Amino acid sequence: MTVRPSHRELSRKLRDATALLRKGFVTILEPDVIIADAFELGYSFKKEFNSIVQELLNLITPDNYAGARPTLRSYEVEIQGAELFAFVAESTLLGGITIYFKFALYNDTLVIVSLHKDRKEGKHG
């Protein structure tokens, strides 16, 4: 029995996410939440968000996967049914803080679902 997502599948999703970011096909599911998390992390959302997402996508490997197996699907109306991919990695740009980063790939768009300090409580959000 194969456990999803596989290492190969995660590698492909990370490549796809990076390509979409490079093309500018990015949206944020709940901007107010991401902005509040940016404030908590001490960075300027307007000036640094894209750089932080780029850094995380460069750092993350399939070994950083922190999501469910098999992947969960979104119940949010905007991305209903999209698979959610969650990762944890240390951000150099944020001073070595471990970041929880969750995204979906939906309609040829990278959708940022979560980007906050890893809470390590089993429920990342």
PyMOL commands that place a pseudoatom at each C-alpha (Angstrom):
pseudoatom trace, name=CA, resn=MET, resi=1, chain=A, elem=C, hetatm=0, pos=[0.000, 0.000, 0.000]
pseudoatom trace, name=CA, resn=THR, resi=2, chain=A, elem=C, hetatm=0, pos=[1.440, 3.366, -1.058]
pseudoatom trace, name=CA, resn=VAL, resi=3, chain=A, elem=C, hetatm=0, pos=[1.186, 6.191, 1.434]
pseudoatom trace, name=CA, resn=ARG, resi=4, chain=A, elem=C, hetatm=0, pos=[0.263, 9.505, -0.135]
pseudoatom trace, name=CA, resn=PRO, resi=5, chain=A, elem=C, hetatm=0, pos=[1.733, 11.943, -0.719]
pseudoatom trace, name=CA, resn=SER, resi=6, chain=A, elem=C, hetatm=0, pos=[4.883, 10.218, -1.900]
pseudoatom trace, name=CA, resn=HIS, resi=7, chain=A, elem=C, hetatm=0, pos=[8.329, 11.808, -1.931]
pseudoatom trace, name=CA, resn=ARG, resi=8, chain=A, elem=C, hetatm=0, pos=[8.065, 12.153, -5.723]
pseudoatom trace, name=CA, resn=GLU, resi=9, chain=A, elem=C, hetatm=0, pos=[4.609, 13.737, -5.518]
pseudoatom trace, name=CA, resn=LEU, resi=10, chain=A, elem=C, hetatm=0, pos=[5.768, 16.246, -2.906]
pseudoatom trace, name=CA, resn=SER, resi=11, chain=A, elem=C, hetatm=0, pos=[8.814, 17.137, -5.020]
pseudoatom trace, name=CA, resn=ARG, resi=12, chain=A, elem=C, hetatm=0, pos=[6.519, 17.782, -7.989]
pseudoatom trace, name=CA, resn=LYS, resi=13, chain=A, elem=C, hetatm=0, pos=[4.129, 19.932, -5.913]
pseudoatom trace, name=CA, resn=LEU, resi=14, chain=A, elem=C, hetatm=0, pos=[7.032, 22.020, -4.604]
pseudoatom trace, name=CA, resn=ARG, resi=15, chain=A, elem=C, hetatm=0, pos=[8.360, 22.504, -8.158]
pseudoatom trace, name=CA, resn=ASP, resi=16, chain=A, elem=C, hetatm=0, pos=[4.883, 23.491, -9.357]
pseudoatom trace, name=CA, resn=ALA, resi=17, chain=A, elem=C, hetatm=0, pos=[4.449, 25.927, -6.449]
pseudoatom trace, name=CA, resn=THR, resi=18, chain=A, elem=C, hetatm=0, pos=[7.826, 27.526, -7.195]
pseudoatom trace, name=CA, resn=ALA, resi=19, chain=A, elem=C, hetatm=0, pos=[6.965, 27.895, -10.889]
pseudoatom trace, name=CA, resn=LEU, resi=20, chain=A, elem=C, hetatm=0, pos=[3.611, 29.514, -10.070]
pseudoatom trace, name=CA, resn=LEU, resi=21, chain=A, elem=C, hetatm=0, pos=[5.278, 31.931, -7.643]
pseudoatom trace, name=CA, resn=ARG, resi=22, chain=A, elem=C, hetatm=0, pos=[7.858, 32.841, -10.292]
pseudoatom trace, name=CA, resn=LYS, resi=23, chain=A, elem=C, hetatm=0, pos=[5.039, 33.589, -12.762]
pseudoatom trace, name=CA, resn=GLY, resi=24, chain=A, elem=C, hetatm=0, pos=[3.159, 35.652, -10.175]
pseudoatom trace, name=CA, resn=PHE, resi=25, chain=A, elem=C, hetatm=0, pos=[0.194, 33.257, -10.017]
pseudoatom trace, name=CA, resn=VAL, resi=26, chain=A, elem=C, hetatm=0, pos=[-0.213, 33.539, -6.255]
pseudoatom trace, name=CA, resn=THR, resi=27, chain=A, elem=C, hetatm=0, pos=[-3.135, 34.337, -4.027]
pseudoatom trace, name=CA, resn=ILE, resi=28, chain=A, elem=C, hetatm=0, pos=[-3.748, 34.249, -0.298]
pseudoatom trace, name=CA, resn=LEU, resi=29, chain=A, elem=C, hetatm=0, pos=[-6.751, 32.409, 1.072]
pseudoatom trace, name=CA, resn=GLU, resi=30, chain=A, elem=C, hetatm=0, pos=[-7.249, 34.667, 4.107]
pseudoatom trace, name=CA, resn=PRO, resi=31, chain=A, elem=C, hetatm=0, pos=[-5.136, 37.828, 3.747]
pseudoatom trace, name=CA, resn=ASP, resi=32, chain=A, elem=C, hetatm=0, pos=[-6.118, 39.246, 7.155]
pseudoatom trace, name=CA, resn=VAL, resi=33, chain=A, elem=C, hetatm=0, pos=[-4.829, 36.123, 8.903]
pseudoatom trace, name=CA, resn=ILE, resi=34, chain=A, elem=C, hetatm=0, pos=[-1.547, 36.103, 6.950]
pseudoatom trace, name=CA, resn=ILE, resi=35, chain=A, elem=C, hetatm=0, pos=[-1.044, 39.826, 7.659]
pseudoatom trace, name=CA, resn=ALA, resi=36, chain=A, elem=C, hetatm=0, pos=[-1.681, 39.276, 11.389]
pseudoatom trace, name=CA, resn=ASP, resi=37, chain=A, elem=C, hetatm=0, pos=[0.820, 36.399, 11.358]
pseudoatom trace, name=CA, resn=ALA, resi=38, chain=A, elem=C, hetatm=0, pos=[3.341, 38.631, 9.524]
pseudoatom trace, name=CA, resn=PHE, resi=39, chain=A, elem=C, hetatm=0, pos=[2.963, 41.228, 12.277]
pseudoatom trace, name=CA, resn=GLU, resi=40, chain=A, elem=C, hetatm=0, pos=[3.525, 38.529, 14.925]
pseudoatom trace, name=CA, resn=LEU, resi=41, chain=A, elem=C, hetatm=0, pos=[6.641, 37.324, 13.080]
pseudoatom trace, name=CA, resn=GLY, resi=42, chain=A, elem=C, hetatm=0, pos=[7.912, 40.901, 12.785]
pseudoatom trace, name=CA, resn=TYR, resi=43, chain=A, elem=C, hetatm=0, pos=[8.141, 41.317, 9.027]
pseudoatom trace, name=CA, resn=SER, resi=44, chain=A, elem=C, hetatm=0, pos=[6.583, 43.779, 6.600]
pseudoatom trace, name=CA, resn=PHE, resi=45, chain=A, elem=C, hetatm=0, pos=[3.907, 41.901, 4.698]
pseudoatom trace, name=CA, resn=LYS, resi=46, chain=A, elem=C, hetatm=0, pos=[3.961, 44.404, 1.857]
pseudoatom trace, name=CA, resn=LYS, resi=47, chain=A, elem=C, hetatm=0, pos=[7.749, 44.396, 1.407]
pseudoatom trace, name=CA, resn=GLU, resi=48, chain=A, elem=C, hetatm=0, pos=[8.863, 40.921, 2.459]
pseudoatom trace, name=CA, resn=PHE, resi=49, chain=A, elem=C, hetatm=0, pos=[6.055, 38.393, 1.930]
pseudoatom trace, name=CA, resn=ASN, resi=50, chain=A, elem=C, hetatm=0, pos=[7.100, 37.224, -1.551]
pseudoatom trace, name=CA, resn=SER, resi=51, chain=A, elem=C, hetatm=0, pos=[10.745, 36.884, -0.474]
pseudoatom trace, name=CA, resn=ILE, resi=52, chain=A, elem=C, hetatm=0, pos=[9.752, 34.773, 2.516]
pseudoatom trace, name=CA, resn=VAL, resi=53, chain=A, elem=C, hetatm=0, pos=[7.530, 32.498, 0.409]
pseudoatom trace, name=CA, resn=GLN, resi=54, chain=A, elem=C, hetatm=0, pos=[10.372, 32.146, -2.128]
pseudoatom trace, name=CA, resn=GLU, resi=55, chain=A, elem=C, hetatm=0, pos=[12.842, 31.320, 0.633]
pseudoatom trace, name=CA, resn=LEU, resi=56, chain=A, elem=C, hetatm=0, pos=[10.526, 28.687, 2.109]
pseudoatom trace, name=CA, resn=LEU, resi=57, chain=A, elem=C, hetatm=0, pos=[9.953, 27.053, -1.270]
pseudoatom trace, name=CA, resn=ASN, resi=58, chain=A, elem=C, hetatm=0, pos=[13.732, 26.987, -1.809]
pseudoatom trace, name=CA, resn=LEU, resi=59, chain=A, elem=C, hetatm=0, pos=[14.378, 25.465, 1.641]
pseudoatom trace, name=CA, resn=ILE, resi=60, chain=A, elem=C, hetatm=0, pos=[11.577, 22.932, 1.825]
pseudoatom trace, name=CA, resn=THR, resi=61, chain=A, elem=C, hetatm=0, pos=[12.069, 19.363, 0.698]
pseudoatom trace, name=CA, resn=PRO, resi=62, chain=A, elem=C, hetatm=0, pos=[9.658, 16.437, 0.887]
pseudoatom trace, name=CA, resn=ASP, resi=63, chain=A, elem=C, hetatm=0, pos=[11.339, 15.574, 4.211]
pseudoatom trace, name=CA, resn=ASN, resi=64, chain=A, elem=C, hetatm=0, pos=[9.854, 18.778, 5.676]
pseudoatom trace, name=CA, resn=TYR, resi=65, chain=A, elem=C, hetatm=0, pos=[6.301, 17.595, 4.976]
pseudoatom trace, name=CA, resn=ALA, resi=66, chain=A, elem=C, hetatm=0, pos=[4.127, 18.081, 8.068]
pseudoatom trace, name=CA, resn=GLY, resi=67, chain=A, elem=C, hetatm=0, pos=[0.696, 17.441, 6.577]
pseudoatom trace, name=CA, resn=ALA, resi=68, chain=A, elem=C, hetatm=0, pos=[-1.743, 14.573, 6.756]
pseudoatom trace, name=CA, resn=ARG, resi=69, chain=A, elem=C, hetatm=0, pos=[-1.267, 11.267, 4.983]
pseudoatom trace, name=CA, resn=PRO, resi=70, chain=A, elem=C, hetatm=0, pos=[-3.216, 11.061, 2.769]
pseudoatom trace, name=CA, resn=THR, resi=71, chain=A, elem=C, hetatm=0, pos=[-3.482, 14.806, 2.185]
pseudoatom trace, name=CA, resn=LEU, resi=72, chain=A, elem=C, hetatm=0, pos=[-6.493, 16.658, 3.502]
pseudoatom trace, name=CA, resn=ARG, resi=73, chain=A, elem=C, hetatm=0, pos=[-8.752, 18.500, 1.095]
pseudoatom trace, name=CA, resn=SER, resi=74, chain=A, elem=C, hetatm=0, pos=[-9.884, 22.057, 1.653]
pseudoatom trace, name=CA, resn=TYR, resi=75, chain=A, elem=C, hetatm=0, pos=[-13.428, 22.739, 2.751]
pseudoatom trace, name=CA, resn=GLU, resi=76, chain=A, elem=C, hetatm=0, pos=[-13.028, 26.488, 2.104]
pseudoatom trace, name=CA, resn=VAL, resi=77, chain=A, elem=C, hetatm=0, pos=[-15.400, 27.631, -0.642]
pseudoatom trace, name=CA, resn=GLU, resi=78, chain=A, elem=C, hetatm=0, pos=[-12.669, 29.429, -2.620]
pseudoatom trace, name=CA, resn=ILE, resi=79, chain=A, elem=C, hetatm=0, pos=[-10.551, 26.282, -2.989]
pseudoatom trace, name=CA, resn=GLN, resi=80, chain=A, elem=C, hetatm=0, pos=[-13.102, 23.553, -2.252]
pseudoatom trace, name=CA, resn=GLY, resi=81, chain=A, elem=C, hetatm=0, pos=[-11.588, 20.098, -2.660]
pseudoatom trace, name=CA, resn=ALA, resi=82, chain=A, elem=C, hetatm=0, pos=[-8.010, 21.277, -3.260]
pseudoatom trace, name=CA, resn=GLU, resi=83, chain=A, elem=C, hetatm=0, pos=[-5.311, 19.168, -1.629]
pseudoatom trace, name=CA, resn=LEU, resi=84, chain=A, elem=C, hetatm=0, pos=[-3.467, 20.911, 1.207]
pseudoatom trace, name=CA, resn=PHE, resi=85, chain=A, elem=C, hetatm=0, pos=[0.315, 20.569, 1.519]
pseudoatom trace, name=CA, resn=ALA, resi=86, chain=A, elem=C, hetatm=0, pos=[1.869, 21.587, 4.841]
pseudoatom trace, name=CA, resn=PHE, resi=87, chain=A, elem=C, hetatm=0, pos=[5.577, 21.910, 5.598]
pseudoatom trace, name=CA, resn=VAL, resi=88, chain=A, elem=C, hetatm=0, pos=[7.771, 23.075, 8.459]
pseudoatom trace, name=CA, resn=ALA, resi=89, chain=A, elem=C, hetatm=0, pos=[11.134, 24.769, 7.866]
pseudoatom trace, name=CA, resn=GLU, resi=90, chain=A, elem=C, hetatm=0, pos=[13.502, 27.233, 9.499]
pseudoatom trace, name=CA, resn=SER, resi=91, chain=A, elem=C, hetatm=0, pos=[13.496, 30.647, 7.863]
pseudoatom trace, name=CA, resn=THR, resi=92, chain=A, elem=C, hetatm=0, pos=[16.804, 32.484, 7.688]
pseudoatom trace, name=CA, resn=LEU, resi=93, chain=A, elem=C, hetatm=0, pos=[14.990, 35.679, 6.688]
pseudoatom trace, name=CA, resn=LEU, resi=94, chain=A, elem=C, hetatm=0, pos=[12.952, 35.441, 9.885]
pseudoatom trace, name=CA, resn=GLY, resi=95, chain=A, elem=C, hetatm=0, pos=[15.954, 34.866, 12.133]
pseudoatom trace, name=CA, resn=GLY, resi=96, chain=A, elem=C, hetatm=0, pos=[15.899, 31.073, 12.241]
pseudoatom trace, name=CA, resn=ILE, resi=97, chain=A, elem=C, hetatm=0, pos=[12.277, 30.778, 13.382]
pseudoatom trace, name=CA, resn=THR, resi=98, chain=A, elem=C, hetatm=0, pos=[10.621, 27.498, 12.454]
pseudoatom trace, name=CA, resn=ILE, resi=99, chain=A, elem=C, hetatm=0, pos=[7.739, 28.314, 10.116]
pseudoatom trace, name=CA, resn=TYR, resi=100, chain=A, elem=C, hetatm=0, pos=[4.613, 26.310, 9.348]
pseudoatom trace, name=CA, resn=PHE, resi=101, chain=A, elem=C, hetatm=0, pos=[3.747, 26.849, 5.679]
pseudoatom trace, name=CA, resn=LYS, resi=102, chain=A, elem=C, hetatm=0, pos=[0.650, 25.377, 4.038]
pseudoatom trace, name=CA, resn=PHE, resi=103, chain=A, elem=C, hetatm=0, pos=[-0.442, 25.827, 0.450]
pseudoatom trace, name=CA, resn=ALA, resi=104, chain=A, elem=C, hetatm=0, pos=[-2.733, 24.443, -2.209]
pseudoatom trace, name=CA, resn=LEU, resi=105, chain=A, elem=C, hetatm=0, pos=[-2.393, 24.366, -5.974]
pseudoatom trace, name=CA, resn=TYR, resi=106, chain=A, elem=C, hetatm=0, pos=[-5.764, 25.367, -7.384]
pseudoatom trace, name=CA, resn=ASN, resi=107, chain=A, elem=C, hetatm=0, pos=[-6.725, 26.444, -10.912]
pseudoatom trace, name=CA, resn=ASP, resi=108, chain=A, elem=C, hetatm=0, pos=[-3.070, 27.035, -11.874]
pseudoatom trace, name=CA, resn=THR, resi=109, chain=A, elem=C, hetatm=0, pos=[-2.559, 29.262, -8.834]
pseudoatom trace, name=CA, resn=LEU, resi=110, chain=A, elem=C, hetatm=0, pos=[-0.418, 28.894, -5.728]
pseudoatom trace, name=CA, resn=VAL, resi=111, chain=A, elem=C, hetatm=0, pos=[-2.811, 29.517, -2.841]
pseudoatom trace, name=CA, resn=ILE, resi=112, chain=A, elem=C, hetatm=0, pos=[-1.130, 30.387, 0.454]
pseudoatom trace, name=CA, resn=VAL, resi=113, chain=A, elem=C, hetatm=0, pos=[-3.243, 28.952, 3.267]
pseudoatom trace, name=CA, resn=SER, resi=114, chain=A, elem=C, hetatm=0, pos=[-0.952, 29.388, 6.309]
pseudoatom trace, name=CA, resn=LEU, resi=115, chain=A, elem=C, hetatm=0, pos=[2.400, 30.990, 7.032]
pseudoatom trace, name=CA, resn=HIS, resi=116, chain=A, elem=C, hetatm=0, pos=[3.110, 31.347, 10.739]
pseudoatom trace, name=CA, resn=LYS, resi=117, chain=A, elem=C, hetatm=0, pos=[5.428, 30.301, 13.536]
pseudoatom trace, name=CA, resn=ASP, resi=118, chain=A, elem=C, hetatm=0, pos=[5.255, 26.535, 14.033]
pseudoatom trace, name=CA, resn=ARG, resi=119, chain=A, elem=C, hetatm=0, pos=[3.048, 25.971, 17.057]
pseudoatom trace, name=CA, resn=LYS, resi=120, chain=A, elem=C, hetatm=0, pos=[4.029, 22.289, 17.434]
pseudoatom trace, name=CA, resn=GLU, resi=121, chain=A, elem=C, hetatm=0, pos=[0.718, 21.447, 19.001]
pseudoatom trace, name=CA, resn=GLY, resi=122, chain=A, elem=C, hetatm=0, pos=[-0.517, 19.091, 16.346]
pseudoatom trace, name=CA, resn=LYS, resi=123, chain=A, elem=C, hetatm=0, pos=[-2.988, 21.656, 15.028]
pseudoatom trace, name=CA, resn=HIS, resi=124, chain=A, elem=C, hetatm=0, pos=[-1.168, 24.091, 12.850]
pseudoatom trace, name=CA, resn=GLY, resi=125, chain=A, elem=C, hetatm=0, pos=[-4.035, 25.809, 11.047]
for i in range(1, 125): cmd.bond("trace and resi %d" % i, "trace and resi %d" % (i + 1))
show_as sticks, trace
zoom trace
